[in-house]
């Protein structure tokens, strides 16, 4: 069997599965005069006014707080949304993989924090090709072990890399994800970076977002203690002369839950300027559901994502099936919340409706007799990071539900 033959029928239906005509070019969608009711259900949509507000408000907050922002693009991986964030003043963007870093470079991003360790030869070769091909591009991966530093150094040399690669040493938390588990280990990793001809130390990285997503005093105290360790570790590495040659020192943390704690940390006196960078990704669409009030700007941000689905069956009392499931909406953190039910275009009471479970193509809805076949349910996804990757194209709505464009995603 030959695997290199691409399926290209004369009239390919495309992957834009919610559009009335999937053959319409993305740039022509705004001119079709479509309304939300023209979309094939299920459909994920983005509210233009909410996104524009959120991007502007978060950028203004960063400026007020004296921090730079490199929003995590894994939230959406969309060139259109990256463009909005850069236009609002983002210092750079954050990626989760070499593949994502390549895409961000193609989108026009000039600074990429690669918030992951890169240790396998194929990814390191690709990273070397990426940075060597573009002298104006800066990509900064993480390192948290001597083995990781050795892998980067060895495979960069094997790839014939010519530019020293800036890296961030990562300080982790016990039981958490990656990151050196104590400051002595972190210092040893930073020293190994100094000793490598093809690596240079750019800063220190951490992620406090693995701590419980709450804002009670106990959790905030734990967050602040961890961030204080990051700042002290940065000062220790600077005192040891490990940032020689750097124009500035980066200290980066701050997901969508606690960027205000990052902004408020006591900044150490260093031998060169310190740039504090937050990487909040979810603020662009904000969340629905249980964790929506954790972000410091929660009261000001607006949820921007909606999932629309039709009730296709009410097979027994108290149970209804919608035509949206795990292929359409996030389900790993929390199930989507029911925001509204429309019947013939009119909102009807839905206080007793909730999502009980989901499988591939169906959502199981508990209800008290409110639902009928043909009803349209508006769901709120509870976390954007696993919403966009299910949709290669997301229609954009104005506040009257007219389709005014679309964003594409490139996962």
Beta strands, then each sheet from edge to edge (+ up, - down):
strand 1: 43-47
strand 2: 68-72
strand 3: 92-95
strand 4: 111-117
strand 5: 138-143
strand 6: 165-170
strand 7: 199-205
strand 8: 248-253
strand 9: 273-278
strand 10: 305-316
strand 11: 319-322
strand 12: 337-343
strand 13: 346-348
strand 14: 354-358
strand 15: 363-366
strand 16: 376-380
strand 17: 393-397
strand 18: 403-408
sheet 1: 13+ 12- 16+ 10- 1+ 17+ 18-
sheet 2: 2+ 3+ 4+ 5+ 6+ 7+ 8+ 9+ 2+
sheet 3: 13+ 12- 16+ 10- 11+ 15- 14+
end
